[in-house]
């Protein structure tokens, strides 16, 4: 019984659910990054609306007046340090849906597909049918998000033949649990990337996998396709395909043919995604829209002056380095609050220590120099795409601002592989005990920061 309880995946299951439920209840409505955008995007899907409606030059949706008034009440606290009135927050729980009384709510369109909200938007559709109160809807949808992340991360930790405690510690980072306990596409993306890494490790380093079957290739390809559809900036992780030895395939020809096929299918899907979002009107008046350059024009400028743009990305990285170092670990609300810096140092220490701990049954993975070059290329390309996406939206110079640490968080376990060495194989039980204590300390500090931020 003890062996079952103390398995890393089961420990994760217990404490992810525990802390997730705490954050669901303590975090005020509409306060997590882009939570309103995700709520309203799902609402649009339940109405059969893929794009937002346009009224008087503004993007938005016809929403129940009750939902719009709740959003307007809580939106005041998103970008300020004002405390939320406790009594008013309690009273807002009793506001009925009254979906027959609607109003046009101006809002920024989110450019995600229904996959990013599965199965939450179906749950929302059912709750609308039964006239569930608006804030009850939000808390139930947060719980759905937590369960999806819980399932994905659980199986990732369980199935991986190596780096088990690294994935475990990463999955319990404050930012990941906080995002999972909110309306967010980040939790789905992080969970799928964790499962993708776990499956890649299984195919690449599990000695029992002498040959890769067609079914396994399809599963791997489906995972990277899902990543590209959820967050296209992480698509360069497709390069991790080459961690799998070619000797596990029927021939070198089939090895490269499979990669080219998967790559080509994904390029077509991502191109279709781009053609949709680049023509989508945002939360801008016609006058404001005229002050921004066309995204196609900006892409053309990047292509024709690549070195100038690379310099911009590099300088922006230097400018944001201190913020991103801390923000990839913890981010409360709209990045206005983070755990203290000393706890961020502790989190990074835990991540590095978790990388080198191996159980007696765990496979020791040899990531050679060639593999590390591929990993580095995947990380750099993903980082470049993240910066470029933000640049196309905000169009700021000389520095690209608007980048949040949570955009880079999914790359942390991939970056850690760059400092993995076969000869470092620590098996002292002090390490997992220490990792557990550190993770609980970080989550408690995240909770304390959340409480002090809003109450």
C-alpha positions as CSV (number, residue, x, y, z in Angstrom):
1,X,0.0,0.0,0.0
2,X,2.8,2.4,0.9
3,X,4.5,1.7,-2.4
4,X,1.4,2.7,-4.3
5,X,0.8,5.9,-2.3
6,X,4.4,7.1,-2.6
7,X,4.7,6.6,-6.3
8,X,5.5,10.1,-7.9
9,X,2.4,10.1,-10.0
10,X,0.1,9.3,-7.0
11,X,1.8,12.0,-4.9
12,X,1.2,14.4,-7.7
13,X,-2.5,13.4,-8.0
14,X,-3.1,14.1,-4.4
15,X,-1.4,17.4,-4.1
16,X,-2.3,18.8,-7.5
17,X,-6.0,18.2,-6.6
18,X,-5.5,19.6,-3.1
19,X,-3.8,22.9,-4.1
20,X,-5.8,23.2,-7.3
21,X,-9.1,23.2,-5.3
22,X,-7.6,25.8,-2.9
23,X,-6.7,28.1,-5.8
24,X,-10.1,27.6,-7.5
25,X,-11.8,28.8,-4.4
26,X,-9.4,31.6,-3.3
27,X,-8.7,33.2,-6.7
28,X,-11.4,35.8,-7.4
29,X,-13.4,35.5,-10.7
30,X,-11.9,36.8,-14.0
31,X,-8.5,37.5,-12.3
32,X,-6.2,34.9,-14.0
33,X,-4.4,35.9,-17.2
34,X,-6.9,36.1,-20.1
35,X,-9.6,34.4,-18.0
36,X,-12.4,36.7,-19.3
37,X,-11.3,36.1,-22.9
38,X,-11.4,32.4,-22.4
39,X,-14.8,32.5,-20.7
40,X,-16.3,34.5,-23.5
41,X,-14.7,32.5,-26.2
42,X,-16.3,29.4,-24.8
43,X,-19.6,31.2,-24.5
44,X,-19.3,32.0,-28.2
45,X,-18.8,28.3,-29.0
46,X,-21.9,27.4,-27.1
47,X,-23.8,29.8,-29.4
48,X,-22.2,28.4,-32.5
49,X,-20.0,31.5,-32.9
50,X,-16.4,30.8,-34.0
51,X,-15.6,34.5,-34.5
52,X,-16.7,37.4,-32.5
53,X,-19.5,39.7,-33.5
54,X,-18.7,43.2,-34.7
55,X,-20.7,46.2,-33.6
56,X,-19.8,49.9,-34.3
57,X,-16.2,48.9,-35.0
58,X,-15.8,46.8,-31.8
59,X,-15.5,43.1,-31.4
60,X,-17.6,41.4,-28.8
61,X,-20.5,39.1,-28.0
62,X,-24.1,39.2,-27.0
63,X,-23.9,38.1,-23.4
64,X,-26.4,37.8,-20.5
65,X,-26.5,41.1,-18.7
66,X,-25.7,39.3,-15.4
67,X,-22.4,37.9,-16.8
68,X,-21.4,41.3,-18.3
69,X,-22.1,43.1,-15.0
70,X,-20.0,40.6,-13.1
71,X,-17.2,41.0,-15.5
72,X,-17.3,44.8,-15.3
73,X,-17.3,44.6,-11.5
74,X,-14.3,42.3,-11.2
75,X,-12.4,43.8,-14.2
76,X,-11.6,46.8,-12.1
77,X,-9.3,44.7,-9.8
78,X,-7.4,43.0,-12.6
79,X,-5.0,45.9,-13.3
80,X,-5.0,47.7,-10.0
81,X,-3.8,46.9,-6.4
82,X,-7.3,47.5,-4.9
83,X,-8.6,44.9,-2.6
84,X,-11.8,43.0,-3.5
85,X,-14.7,43.8,-1.1
86,X,-15.4,40.5,0.6
87,X,-19.1,41.0,1.2
88,X,-19.7,42.1,-2.4
89,X,-17.9,39.1,-3.7
90,X,-20.1,36.8,-1.6
91,X,-23.3,38.5,-2.8
92,X,-22.2,38.1,-6.4
93,X,-22.4,34.3,-6.0
94,X,-26.2,34.6,-5.8
95,X,-26.7,36.5,-9.0
96,X,-28.9,34.5,-11.4
97,X,-28.1,33.9,-15.1
98,X,-31.2,35.4,-16.6
99,X,-29.9,34.6,-20.1
100,X,-32.9,36.2,-21.8
101,X,-31.7,39.7,-20.8
102,X,-28.6,40.3,-22.9
103,X,-26.2,43.1,-23.8
104,X,-23.3,43.6,-26.2
105,X,-20.0,43.2,-24.3
106,X,-17.0,44.6,-26.0
107,X,-14.0,42.3,-25.7
108,X,-10.8,41.1,-27.2
109,X,-11.2,38.0,-29.3
110,X,-9.2,35.0,-28.3
111,X,-7.8,33.1,-31.3
112,X,-8.1,29.5,-30.0
113,X,-9.9,26.5,-31.5
114,X,-12.5,24.4,-29.6
115,X,-9.7,21.9,-28.9
116,X,-8.2,24.3,-26.4
117,X,-11.5,24.3,-24.4
118,X,-12.4,20.6,-24.6
119,X,-14.5,19.4,-22.8
120,X,-15.1,22.7,-20.8
121,X,-17.2,24.4,-23.5
122,X,-19.5,21.4,-23.6
123,X,-19.9,21.6,-19.9
124,X,-20.7,25.3,-20.3
125,X,-23.4,24.5,-22.9
126,X,-25.0,22.1,-20.5
127,X,-24.9,24.6,-17.6
128,X,-26.5,27.3,-19.8
129,X,-29.3,24.8,-20.5
130,X,-29.9,24.4,-16.8
131,X,-29.6,28.1,-16.0
132,X,-26.6,27.7,-13.6
133,X,-25.6,30.9,-11.9
134,X,-22.8,32.7,-13.7
135,X,-20.1,32.5,-11.0
136,X,-21.0,28.8,-10.3
137,X,-20.4,28.3,-14.0
138,X,-16.9,29.8,-13.6
139,X,-15.9,27.7,-10.7
140,X,-17.2,24.5,-12.3
141,X,-15.3,25.3,-15.5
142,X,-12.1,25.9,-13.4
143,X,-12.6,22.5,-11.9
144,X,-12.9,21.0,-15.4
145,X,-9.6,22.7,-16.4
146,X,-7.9,21.3,-13.3
147,X,-9.1,17.7,-14.1
148,X,-7.8,17.9,-17.6
149,X,-4.4,19.1,-16.5
150,X,-4.4,16.5,-13.7
151,X,-5.1,13.6,-16.1
152,X,-2.5,14.7,-18.7
153,X,0.3,15.4,-16.2
154,X,-0.5,12.2,-14.1
155,X,-0.1,9.9,-17.1
156,X,3.0,11.8,-18.3
157,X,4.7,11.2,-14.9
158,X,3.5,7.6,-14.7
159,X,4.6,6.5,-18.2
160,X,7.9,8.2,-18.6
161,X,10.9,5.9,-18.3
162,X,13.2,8.7,-17.2
163,X,13.3,12.2,-15.7
164,X,10.2,11.2,-13.6
165,X,10.9,13.5,-10.7
166,X,11.8,16.4,-13.0
167,X,8.4,16.1,-14.7
168,X,6.8,15.7,-11.3
169,X,8.4,18.8,-9.8
170,X,7.8,20.9,-13.0
171,X,4.1,19.8,-13.0
172,X,3.7,21.1,-9.4
173,X,5.2,24.5,-10.1
174,X,3.0,27.3,-8.7
175,X,2.3,28.8,-12.1
176,X,1.2,25.5,-13.5
177,X,-1.2,24.7,-10.6
178,X,-2.5,28.3,-10.6
179,X,-3.2,28.2,-14.3
180,X,-4.7,24.8,-14.2
181,X,-7.1,26.0,-11.5
182,X,-8.4,28.8,-13.8
183,X,-10.0,29.2,-17.2
184,X,-6.9,28.9,-19.3
185,X,-5.5,27.3,-22.4
186,X,-2.1,27.1,-20.8
187,X,-3.0,24.2,-18.6
188,X,-4.1,22.1,-21.6
189,X,-0.9,23.1,-23.5
190,X,1.4,22.3,-20.6
191,X,-0.3,19.0,-19.9
192,X,-0.1,17.9,-23.5
193,X,3.6,18.9,-23.8
194,X,4.3,16.9,-20.6
195,X,2.6,13.9,-22.1
196,X,4.4,14.5,-25.4
197,X,7.8,14.6,-23.7
198,X,7.0,11.5,-21.7
199,X,6.0,9.5,-24.8
200,X,9.1,10.7,-26.7
201,X,11.2,9.5,-23.8
202,X,9.4,6.2,-23.9
203,X,10.0,5.7,-27.6
204,X,13.6,7.0,-27.5
205,X,15.0,5.5,-24.3
206,X,12.9,2.5,-23.2
207,X,14.9,-0.6,-24.1
208,X,11.7,-2.6,-24.4
209,X,10.9,-0.5,-27.4
210,X,13.0,-2.4,-30.0
211,X,10.9,-1.2,-32.9
212,X,8.5,1.6,-33.3
213,X,5.2,0.6,-34.7
214,X,3.0,2.6,-37.1
215,X,0.5,3.1,-34.4
216,X,3.1,4.6,-32.1
217,X,4.2,7.0,-35.0
218,X,0.6,8.0,-35.4
219,X,0.2,8.7,-31.7
220,X,3.4,10.7,-31.6
221,X,2.4,12.7,-34.7
222,X,-1.1,13.3,-33.2
223,X,0.5,14.7,-30.1
224,X,2.7,17.2,-31.9
225,X,-0.3,18.1,-34.1
226,X,-2.3,18.8,-31.0
227,X,0.5,21.0,-29.6
228,X,0.6,23.0,-32.8
229,X,-3.2,23.5,-32.8
230,X,-3.2,24.5,-29.1
231,X,-0.1,26.8,-29.2
232,X,1.6,26.9,-32.6
233,X,4.7,28.5,-31.0
234,X,5.7,25.2,-29.5
235,X,5.5,23.3,-32.8
236,X,9.4,23.3,-33.2
237,X,9.3,20.6,-30.5
238,X,8.7,18.4,-33.5
239,X,12.5,18.3,-33.7
240,X,12.5,16.0,-30.7
241,X,11.5,13.3,-33.1
242,X,15.2,12.9,-33.8
243,X,15.9,11.8,-30.2
244,X,14.4,8.5,-31.3
245,X,17.1,6.3,-32.8
246,X,16.6,5.5,-36.5
247,X,17.5,1.9,-35.6
248,X,14.0,1.6,-34.1
249,X,12.4,2.0,-37.5
250,X,12.2,-0.4,-40.4
251,X,14.7,1.7,-42.4
252,X,16.3,5.1,-42.6
253,X,13.9,5.9,-45.5
254,X,10.8,5.2,-43.3
255,X,12.5,7.2,-40.5
256,X,12.7,10.4,-42.5
257,X,9.4,9.7,-44.5
258,X,7.4,9.7,-41.3
259,X,9.0,12.9,-40.1
260,X,8.3,14.7,-43.5
261,X,4.7,13.5,-43.5
262,X,4.0,14.7,-40.0
263,X,5.8,18.0,-40.6
264,X,3.9,18.6,-43.9
265,X,0.4,17.9,-42.4
266,X,1.2,20.3,-39.5
267,X,2.4,23.0,-41.8
268,X,-0.9,22.9,-43.7
269,X,-3.0,23.0,-40.4
270,X,-1.0,25.9,-39.0
271,X,-1.2,27.8,-42.3
272,X,-5.0,27.4,-42.1
273,X,-5.0,28.6,-38.5
274,X,-3.0,31.7,-39.4
275,X,-5.3,32.5,-42.3
276,X,-8.2,32.6,-39.8
277,X,-6.7,34.6,-37.0
278,X,-4.9,37.2,-39.1
279,X,-8.2,38.4,-40.5
280,X,-9.9,38.5,-37.2
281,X,-11.0,42.0,-35.8
282,X,-9.9,42.7,-32.3
283,X,-10.8,45.0,-29.5
284,X,-10.1,48.1,-31.5
285,X,-12.0,51.0,-33.0
286,X,-11.5,51.8,-36.7
287,X,-9.3,54.7,-35.8
288,X,-7.0,52.6,-33.6
289,X,-6.8,49.9,-36.2
290,X,-5.4,52.4,-38.7
291,X,-2.4,53.1,-36.4
292,X,-1.3,49.5,-36.5
293,X,0.5,47.9,-39.4
294,X,-0.9,44.8,-41.2
295,X,0.5,41.6,-39.7
296,X,1.4,40.5,-43.3
297,X,3.4,43.7,-43.8
298,X,5.2,43.1,-40.5
299,X,6.0,39.5,-41.4
300,X,7.4,40.8,-44.8
301,X,9.6,43.2,-42.9
302,X,11.0,40.4,-40.7
303,X,11.7,38.3,-43.7
304,X,13.4,41.1,-45.7
305,X,15.4,42.3,-42.6
306,X,16.1,39.2,-40.6
307,X,19.2,40.4,-38.8
308,X,17.6,43.6,-37.6
309,X,14.7,41.6,-36.2
310,X,17.0,39.1,-34.6
311,X,18.8,42.0,-32.9
312,X,15.4,43.3,-31.6
313,X,14.5,39.9,-30.2
314,X,18.0,39.6,-28.5
315,X,17.8,43.1,-27.0
316,X,14.2,42.4,-25.8
317,X,15.4,39.2,-24.1
318,X,18.1,41.0,-22.2
319,X,15.7,43.7,-21.2
320,X,13.1,41.2,-19.9
321,X,15.5,38.6,-18.4
322,X,15.0,39.4,-14.7
323,X,11.2,39.6,-15.1
324,X,11.0,36.4,-17.1
325,X,13.3,34.5,-14.7
326,X,10.7,35.0,-12.0
327,X,7.5,35.1,-14.0
328,X,8.0,31.6,-15.5
329,X,7.7,30.2,-12.0
330,X,4.9,32.3,-10.5
331,X,2.4,34.8,-11.8
332,X,-0.7,35.9,-9.9
333,X,-3.4,37.8,-11.7
334,X,-2.3,39.8,-14.7
335,X,1.4,39.3,-13.8
336,X,1.1,42.0,-11.2
337,X,2.2,39.7,-8.3
338,X,4.8,36.9,-8.0
339,X,6.3,34.9,-5.2
340,X,9.4,36.6,-3.6
341,X,12.6,36.2,-5.6
342,X,14.3,34.0,-3.0
343,X,11.5,31.4,-3.6
344,X,12.1,31.7,-7.3
345,X,15.7,30.8,-6.7
346,X,14.5,27.8,-4.6
347,X,12.3,26.7,-7.4
348,X,15.1,26.7,-10.0
349,X,17.3,24.8,-7.5
350,X,14.6,22.2,-7.2
351,X,14.2,21.9,-10.9
352,X,18.0,21.2,-11.4
353,X,18.1,18.7,-8.5
354,X,15.1,16.9,-9.8
355,X,16.8,16.4,-13.1
356,X,19.7,14.3,-11.6
357,X,17.7,12.1,-9.3
358,X,17.0,8.6,-10.6
359,X,15.2,5.7,-9.0
360,X,16.8,2.3,-9.1
361,X,14.2,1.2,-11.8
362,X,14.5,4.4,-13.9
363,X,16.2,4.3,-17.2
364,X,19.4,6.4,-17.5
365,X,19.0,8.5,-20.7
366,X,22.1,9.4,-22.7
367,X,21.4,12.7,-24.4
368,X,24.5,13.2,-26.5
369,X,25.8,16.4,-27.9
370,X,24.0,15.9,-31.3
371,X,20.7,15.5,-29.4
372,X,21.4,18.6,-27.3
373,X,21.9,20.6,-30.5
374,X,18.4,19.5,-31.7
375,X,16.9,20.4,-28.3
376,X,18.6,23.8,-28.4
377,X,17.3,24.4,-31.9
378,X,13.7,23.5,-30.8
379,X,13.9,25.8,-27.8
380,X,15.4,28.7,-29.8
381,X,12.8,28.4,-32.5
382,X,9.9,28.2,-30.0
383,X,11.3,31.3,-28.2
384,X,11.6,33.1,-31.5
385,X,8.0,32.3,-32.4
386,X,6.7,33.4,-29.0
387,X,8.5,36.7,-29.3
388,X,7.3,37.2,-32.8
389,X,3.6,36.4,-31.9
390,X,3.8,39.1,-29.2
391,X,5.4,41.5,-31.6
392,X,2.7,41.0,-34.2
393,X,0.1,41.8,-31.6
394,X,1.6,44.8,-29.8
395,X,4.1,46.1,-32.4
396,X,6.4,47.7,-29.9
397,X,10.0,48.8,-30.4
398,X,12.9,48.9,-29.5
399,X,11.8,46.2,-27.1
400,X,9.1,43.6,-27.6
401,X,6.9,44.0,-24.6
402,X,3.9,42.0,-23.5
403,X,5.8,38.8,-23.2
404,X,4.7,36.9,-20.1
405,X,6.6,34.2,-18.3
406,X,3.8,31.7,-18.7
407,X,4.5,31.7,-22.4
408,X,7.9,30.2,-21.7
409,X,7.0,27.9,-18.8
410,X,6.3,24.9,-21.1
411,X,9.8,25.0,-22.4
412,X,11.4,24.6,-18.9
413,X,11.6,20.8,-19.0
414,X,13.0,20.9,-22.5
415,X,15.7,23.4,-21.5
416,X,16.7,21.3,-18.5
417,X,17.5,18.4,-20.9
418,X,20.4,20.6,-22.1
419,X,22.1,20.2,-18.7
420,X,21.4,16.5,-18.4
421,X,24.5,14.3,-18.1
422,X,24.5,10.5,-17.9
423,X,27.2,10.4,-15.2
424,X,25.1,12.3,-12.8
425,X,22.9,9.6,-11.3
426,X,21.8,10.4,-7.8
427,X,19.7,8.0,-5.8
428,X,19.6,9.4,-2.3
429,X,16.1,9.5,-0.8
430,X,17.0,12.9,0.6
431,X,16.3,14.4,-2.9
432,X,12.7,13.4,-3.4
433,X,11.9,14.4,0.2
434,X,13.5,17.7,-0.4
435,X,11.7,18.2,-3.7
436,X,8.4,17.5,-2.0
437,X,9.1,20.0,0.8
438,X,10.2,22.6,-1.7
439,X,7.1,22.2,-3.9
440,X,4.8,22.5,-0.9
441,X,6.7,25.6,0.3
442,X,6.4,27.2,-3.2
443,X,2.7,26.5,-3.4
444,X,2.0,27.8,0.1
445,X,3.9,31.0,-0.8
446,X,1.9,31.3,-4.0
447,X,-1.3,31.0,-2.0
448,X,-0.1,33.7,0.5
449,X,0.9,36.0,-2.4
450,X,-2.6,35.5,-3.9
451,X,-4.3,36.3,-0.7
452,X,-2.2,39.4,0.0
453,X,-2.8,40.5,-3.6
454,X,-6.7,40.5,-3.5
455,X,-7.8,40.5,0.2
